[in-house]
Amino acid sequence: MAPPSDLPDPSTRPSRPPLHRPDDESNVDRQTHVVGMMVGTALMFIGFLDVFLSISGGFEINVVPLLIYFSGIAVWANAVVENPTIRYSLMAGSVLISLAFFHYGEVLFWHKQVVFWSTVVVVMYFMFNEPKQAT
């Protein structure tokens, strides 16, 4: 016979649910986020490139590059941003701006300047913002 133990009987212990770790994410979900991030970044780059070239070249553009740019923001935000309030705010804002440009039908010089400099500011923020260390 085994010596008596001071530990409680394992059958009477309450079972704890397993802790959720970020590593437990399914591969399909992770791949979906990566694809969304890549497609959103590519759309933003294509739209931004047209805006940048039209500013530096001095020629006019129609609304399509800005529609591509803001749809890229919506796709990227859906894939990357974890806070639902910020995610859906970014998505709704980019859709509303796209609809406004589509309704207005033309892009003025100051529209291109606002898109250019706001993109520069956002890129600089992400370049110099250090991510938090996961512990």
Backbone hydrogen bonds, N-H to C=O, Kabsch-Sander energy under -0.5 kcal/mol:
donor,donor_aa,acceptor,acceptor_aa,energy
12,T,9,D,-1.6
13,R,9,D,-0.6
13,R,10,P,-0.6
21,R,19,L,-0.5
24,D,21,R,-1.7
25,E,22,P,-1.2
30,R,26,S,-2.2
31,Q,27,N,-2.7
32,T,28,V,-2.2
33,H,29,D,-1.9
34,V,30,R,-2.2
35,V,31,Q,-2.7
36,G,32,T,-2.4
37,M,33,H,-2.3
38,M,34,V,-2.5
39,V,35,V,-2.8
40,G,36,G,-2.5
41,T,37,M,-2.2
42,A,38,M,-2.4
43,L,39,V,-2.6
44,M,40,G,-2.4
45,F,41,T,-2.4
46,I,42,A,-2.5
47,G,43,L,-2.4
48,F,44,M,-2.8
49,L,45,F,-2.6
50,D,46,I,-1.6
51,V,47,G,-1.9
52,F,48,F,-3.1
53,L,49,L,-2.6
54,S,50,D,-2.0
55,I,51,V,-1.9
56,S,52,F,-2.6
57,G,53,L,-2.5
58,G,54,S,-1.3
59,F,54,S,-0.5
67,L,63,V,-2.3
68,I,64,V,-2.5
69,Y,65,P,-2.4
70,F,66,L,-2.6
71,S,67,L,-1.9
72,G,68,I,-1.9
73,I,69,Y,-1.6
74,A,70,F,-1.8
75,V,71,S,-2.4
76,W,72,G,-2.6
77,A,73,I,-2.7
78,N,74,A,-1.9
79,A,75,V,-1.5
80,V,76,W,-2.4
81,V,77,A,-1.2
87,R,83,N,-2.8
88,Y,84,P,-2.6
89,S,85,T,-1.6
90,L,86,I,-2.6
91,M,87,R,-2.3
92,A,88,Y,-2.5
93,G,89,S,-2.6
94,S,90,L,-2.4
95,V,91,M,-2.1
96,L,92,A,-2.6
97,I,93,G,-2.4
98,S,94,S,-2.1
99,L,95,V,-2.6
100,A,96,L,-2.2
101,F,97,I,-2.5
102,F,98,S,-2.6
103,H,99,L,-2.4
104,Y,100,A,-2.8
105,G,101,F,-2.8
107,V,61,I,-0.6
108,L,106,E,-0.5
112,K,108,L,-1.6
113,Q,109,F,-2.1
114,V,110,W,-2.3
115,V,111,H,-2.3
116,F,112,K,-2.6
117,W,113,Q,-2.8
118,S,114,V,-2.2
119,T,115,V,-1.8
120,V,116,F,-2.1
121,V,117,W,-2.2
122,V,118,S,-2.2
123,V,119,T,-2.6
124,M,120,V,-2.3
125,Y,121,V,-2.2
126,F,122,V,-2.1
127,M,123,V,-1.8
128,F,124,M,-1.9
129,N,125,Y,-1.3
130,E,128,F,-0.6
